Amino acid sequence: MTVNVVLTRPDGRNQALTARSLAAGWRPLSLPALMIRPLLQRGDRVPDPGDYDLVMFVSRNAARLYLDLLADQSAGQAWPRRTLAATVGRSSAQPLYDSLGIPNAQIVHPDLDSESHDSEALWRCLGTRLSTIRKVLIVRGESGRLWFGEQCERVGIKVDRLALYRREPALWNAGQAAELSQALVIPESCVFLLTSSESVDAIHANMCRLGLETAWRKSCFVAIHERIASRLQSVLGGTGNDEPPVVKVCSPSDDSIFLAIGQMASR
C-alpha cells in the first residue's frame, strides 16, 4: 500500500519534507491549509528593535516578514546588542539565524529536545533574564494566542504588539481535490501533517466542501503540539465521530516530523 503524506504547511515550507517523503518511497501531496497575507508593504516602517529589551516572534513568518522590512529601513544597521530575539522553537528561529545580523548569543528559544515548543516553554527558557526585561515587542499575526504578552504584563513588563500578517483558509482547487480524492480512496494510507489549530479548521472546511470528510476521519495524523491534536479531536467529535483520531504528537522540526510520519506509515 502506497503511503500518502499530505503536507499542509504554507507555501514555501513543504519542499524539504516533500523530498524526504519521495526518498522514503511515500507519495507526498503539498496542500497548504492556510495562506499567509502580509499586512505591510515594502517601505512601511516597523518598530526599531533598539527600543526594546526583547523582540518575540510568534512564528517563522513573523520573523521573516519583520526582518525583511527592517532591512529596508535600517540600511544594514546591526541588531542592537542589548536586545534579545526570541521564538517558541528552533524551527521558527531559522530566519534569525539566516539573517547573519543577529548574534547567536542573543537568539533565545527552547532547545530541540525541549518537552514543548510554545510560549510557556519560551517563558521558562528566559528564566532569570526576565528580571532585566522592561519592554517587549511581540511580532505576530492578526490572530493567535495571547499568553506570552499577558504573562509579560502580569509581571510588569510593557508590551507592544505588531501584527504583520493574516492567515486565511486556502480553498483547494479542482486539481488538488482530485489528487486528494485519489489518495483518500484508502484513507488509512494517508498521513496528514497538522501545524496549527487554524489549519485543522481550514482542512476540515475543505473536506466538508469537497465531500471527503468521512474518509478524512479515518486517516492518520501528525500534530506538532498537543493543542493541535486536541483541536482535531474537537472537530472530529463535533461531527459525530465516535472513534478517536490516530494522532502522533511531535516537535515542529523537520526531523521529528519525518520520524513521526514514518511511525504512522508503518502502522
CORMO-V371507 format. One record per run of one state. SS is the DSSP state (H for helix, E for strand, C for the rest). FROM is the first residue (numbers start at 1). TO is the last residue. If there is no record, write none. Layout:
<<SS & FROM & TO> <SS & FROM & TO>>
//
This chain:
<<C & 1 & 3> <E & 4 & 7> <C & 8 & 14> <H & 15 & 23> <C & 24 & 26> <E & 27 & 30> <C & 31 & 33> <E & 34 & 38> <C & 39 & 48> <H & 49 & 51> <C & 52 & 53> <E & 54 & 57> <C & 58 & 59> <H & 60 & 74> <C & 75 & 83> <E & 84 & 87> <C & 88 & 93> <H & 94 & 98> <C & 99 & 103> <H & 104 & 106> <E & 107 & 108> <C & 109 & 118> <H & 119 & 132> <C & 133 & 134> <E & 135 & 141> <C & 142 & 146> <H & 147 & 154> <C & 155 & 157> <E & 158 & 169> <C & 170 & 173> <H & 174 & 189> <E & 190 & 194> <C & 195 & 196> <H & 197 & 210> <C & 211 & 212> <H & 213 & 217> <C & 218 & 219> <E & 220 & 223> <C & 224 & 225> <H & 226 & 237> <C & 238 & 245> <E & 246 & 249> <C & 250 & 253> <H & 254 & 265> <C & 266 & 267>>
//
